[in-house]
Amino acid sequence: MEKYCEITKDNYKSYVFEKMPKSSHWKNMFWAFLIGGTICVIGQAFIELYKLWFSIEDASVLASGTMVLIAAILTGLGVYDNIGRFAGAGSTIPITGFSNAVVSPALEFRSEGYIYGVGAKMFLVAGPVIVNGVTISVIIAILTLIFGG
């Protein structure tokens, strides 16, 4: 005959702790730092390259555009999603993550057509970021205009 074990808060807590997968926060942070840092170094390399022909402001804009284009192409080829699974926030925080957030839904819903698929779903993730960014920018501009700056 089996002995019945009463479940209490304490023994349930220890049971869950035993069965729970071990956290790999330190490993995840290391890879996010390494991959995110590498993306930023590549972006800085483009700025330095473009500074040979353009002003620093123009070089920065061109480097940002180049990084967005590269991320969009890598997303289309399915490579950037693999980088994202491996690097986590290290791939989503730089500007390349924004490009991925726009291109991924566009690719996913392209079978629904250009209007209701690509056009409607493209900014599903990035749309709120754009709206909030523009709203905060307008608020700051108004406050600067009122109070000087």
C-alpha positions as CSV (number, residue, x, y, z in Angstrom):
1,M,0.0,0.0,0.0
2,E,1.3,3.4,-0.9
3,K,1.8,6.0,1.7
4,Y,0.0,9.2,1.0
5,C,2.1,12.3,1.3
6,E,0.3,15.5,2.2
7,I,1.3,18.4,0.0
8,T,2.2,21.5,2.0
9,K,3.6,24.8,1.0
10,D,7.1,23.8,2.1
11,N,7.3,20.4,0.4
12,Y,5.7,21.7,-2.8
13,K,8.2,24.6,-2.8
14,S,11.1,22.2,-2.5
15,Y,9.6,19.9,-5.2
16,V,9.2,22.8,-7.7
17,F,12.8,23.9,-6.9
18,E,14.1,20.4,-7.7
19,K,12.2,20.1,-11.0
20,M,12.7,23.7,-12.2
21,P,15.4,24.1,-14.9
22,K,18.5,25.8,-13.7
23,S,18.8,29.5,-14.6
24,S,21.5,30.6,-17.1
25,H,21.3,34.3,-16.5
26,W,25.1,34.8,-16.4
27,K,25.6,32.9,-19.7
28,N,22.7,34.9,-21.3
29,M,24.1,38.2,-20.2
30,F,27.5,37.3,-21.5
31,W,26.2,36.4,-24.9
32,A,23.9,39.5,-25.0
33,F,26.9,41.7,-24.1
34,L,29.2,40.0,-26.6
35,I,26.8,40.0,-29.6
36,G,25.3,43.4,-28.8
37,G,28.8,44.9,-28.5
38,T,29.8,43.3,-31.8
39,I,26.8,44.8,-33.5
40,C,27.8,48.2,-32.1
41,V,31.4,47.8,-33.1
42,I,30.3,47.0,-36.7
43,G,28.2,50.1,-36.6
44,Q,31.1,52.2,-35.4
45,A,33.3,50.7,-38.1
46,F,30.7,51.9,-40.7
47,I,30.8,55.4,-39.2
48,E,34.6,55.5,-39.4
49,L,34.5,54.3,-43.0
50,Y,31.9,56.8,-44.0
51,K,33.8,59.6,-42.2
52,L,36.4,59.3,-44.9
53,W,34.0,60.8,-47.4
54,F,31.3,62.5,-45.4
55,S,30.8,64.7,-42.3
56,I,30.3,63.0,-38.9
57,E,26.6,63.7,-39.0
58,D,26.2,62.2,-42.5
59,A,28.4,59.3,-41.6
60,S,26.3,58.5,-38.6
61,V,23.1,58.5,-40.6
62,L,24.6,56.4,-43.3
63,A,25.9,53.9,-40.8
64,S,22.5,53.6,-39.2
65,G,20.9,53.1,-42.5
66,T,23.4,50.5,-43.5
67,M,22.9,48.6,-40.2
68,V,19.1,48.6,-40.7
69,L,19.5,47.4,-44.3
70,I,21.9,44.6,-43.2
71,A,19.5,43.5,-40.4
72,A,16.6,43.5,-42.8
73,I,18.4,41.3,-45.3
74,L,19.6,39.0,-42.5
75,T,16.0,38.8,-41.2
76,G,14.7,38.0,-44.7
77,L,17.3,35.2,-45.0
78,G,16.3,33.8,-41.6
79,V,19.7,34.5,-40.0
80,Y,18.8,37.4,-37.7
81,D,16.2,35.3,-35.9
82,N,18.8,32.7,-35.1
83,I,21.1,35.5,-33.8
84,G,18.2,36.7,-31.7
85,R,17.5,33.3,-30.2
86,F,21.2,33.1,-29.2
87,A,21.9,36.7,-28.1
88,G,18.6,37.8,-26.7
89,A,18.6,41.5,-25.8
90,G,22.0,41.8,-27.4
91,S,20.4,41.7,-30.8
92,T,17.1,43.5,-30.0
93,I,18.4,46.6,-28.3
94,P,20.6,48.0,-31.1
95,I,18.9,49.6,-34.2
96,T,19.2,46.3,-35.9
97,G,16.6,44.9,-33.5
98,F,14.2,47.6,-34.6
99,S,14.7,46.6,-38.3
100,N,14.1,43.0,-37.4
101,A,10.9,44.0,-35.5
102,V,9.6,45.7,-38.7
103,V,10.7,43.1,-41.3
104,S,9.7,39.9,-39.4
105,P,5.9,40.6,-39.3
106,A,6.0,41.8,-42.9
107,L,7.5,38.5,-44.0
108,E,5.2,36.5,-41.8
109,F,2.0,38.1,-43.1
110,R,3.0,38.6,-46.8
111,S,0.7,35.8,-47.9
112,E,-2.3,38.0,-46.8
113,G,-1.3,40.6,-49.4
114,Y,0.5,43.9,-49.5
115,I,-2.3,46.0,-47.9
116,Y,-3.8,43.7,-45.2
117,G,-0.7,41.6,-44.7
118,V,2.5,43.5,-45.1
119,G,1.1,47.0,-44.7
120,A,-1.1,46.3,-41.8
121,K,1.1,43.9,-39.8
122,M,4.6,45.5,-40.5
123,F,4.4,47.9,-37.6
124,L,2.6,45.5,-35.3
125,V,5.6,45.5,-32.9
126,A,7.5,48.6,-34.0
127,G,4.4,50.8,-34.3
128,P,3.9,51.5,-30.5
129,V,7.6,52.3,-30.2
130,I,7.4,54.9,-33.0
131,V,4.1,56.4,-31.7
132,N,5.5,56.7,-28.1
133,G,8.9,58.0,-29.4
134,V,7.2,60.7,-31.5
135,T,4.8,61.7,-28.7
136,I,7.6,62.1,-26.1
137,S,9.6,64.1,-28.6
138,V,6.8,66.5,-29.2
139,I,6.2,66.9,-25.5
140,I,9.9,67.6,-24.9
141,A,9.9,70.1,-27.8
142,I,6.9,71.9,-26.4
143,L,8.4,72.0,-22.9
144,T,11.7,73.3,-24.3
145,L,9.9,75.9,-26.2
146,I,7.9,77.0,-23.1
147,F,10.8,76.9,-20.6
148,G,13.7,77.5,-22.9
149,G,16.6,75.2,-23.3
